[in-house]
């Protein structure tokens, strides 16, 4: 995964950060997320993820290396879901 550009650091895509001084407050966060620059940042992140997926699907050796890297990074970590065991899936959104 060799893509580099806005929203990419060390091959990892991320969403644009909120505007300076916003710090997760609902109103300003929503306003900042809907801004043209946030939209552009999300498009760049989506393109990086999509092209990285294409790279992995077209290059079996790269996929094997990515899987090996993930396994190495996760060897001393255990995945724990934050969803309670007795949590039922919602039957509808509303």
C-alpha positions in Angstrom: 0.0 0.0 0.0 2.1 2.8 -1.3 -0.5 5.5 -1.7 0.5 8.8 -0.1 -1.3 12.1 -0.1 -3.6 14.3 1.9 -5.2 12.2 4.7 -2.5 9.5 4.5 0.3 8.8 6.9 2.4 5.6 6.7 -0.2 4.0 4.4 -3.1 4.7 6.8 -6.0 6.7 5.6 -7.9 8.8 8.2 -10.8 11.2 8.3 -10.1 14.9 8.4 -9.8 16.3 11.9 -12.4 18.7 13.1 -11.8 22.5 12.8 -9.6 24.2 15.3 -11.4 24.8 18.6 -14.3 22.4 17.8 -13.3 19.5 20.1 -16.3 17.3 19.4 -19.2 19.6 20.4 -22.2 18.4 18.4 -23.2 21.6 16.6 -19.8 22.8 15.5 -18.6 19.3 14.7 -21.6 18.7 12.4 -21.0 22.0 10.8 -17.3 21.3 10.2 -18.0 17.8 9.0 -20.3 19.2 6.3 -17.9 21.8 5.1 -16.4 21.7 1.6 -12.9 21.0 2.9 -14.1 18.1 5.1 -15.9 16.7 2.1 -12.7 16.9 -0.1 -10.7 15.2 2.7 -13.2 12.4 3.0 -13.1 11.9 -0.8 -9.3 11.7 -0.7 -9.5 9.2 2.2 -12.0 7.1 0.3 -9.9 7.1 -2.9 -6.8 6.0 -0.9 -8.7 3.1 0.7 -10.2 2.1 -2.6 -6.9 2.1 -4.5 -5.1 0.4 -1.6 -7.8 -2.4 -1.9 -7.2 -2.6 -5.6 -3.4 -2.9 -4.9 -4.0 -5.8 -2.5 -6.4 -7.6 -4.8 -4.1 -7.4 -7.7 -0.9 -8.4 -5.9 -1.1 -11.6 -3.9 2.4 -11.1 -2.4 1.4 -7.7 -1.2 -1.7 -9.1 0.4 0.4 -11.9 2.1 2.8 -9.2 3.4 -0.1 -7.1 4.7 -1.7 -10.1 6.5 1.7 -11.1 8.0 2.3 -7.5 9.2 -1.2 -7.4 10.8 -0.6 -10.7 12.6 2.8 -9.5 13.8 1.3 -6.2 15.1 -1.6 -8.0 16.8 0.3 -10.9 18.3 0.4 -9.5 21.8 -3.0 -7.8 21.7 -6.4 -9.4 22.2 -9.4 -8.1 20.4 -12.3 -7.3 22.7 -15.6 -6.0 21.5 -17.3 -3.2 23.3 -20.7 -4.6 22.4 -22.2 -6.4 25.4 -22.7 -10.2 24.9 -26.4 -10.0 25.4 -26.9 -7.1 23.0 -29.5 -7.8 20.3 -29.3 -6.4 16.8 -31.9 -3.8 16.1 -34.7 -4.9 13.7 -35.1 -1.4 12.2 -33.3 1.9 12.1 -36.3 3.9 13.4 
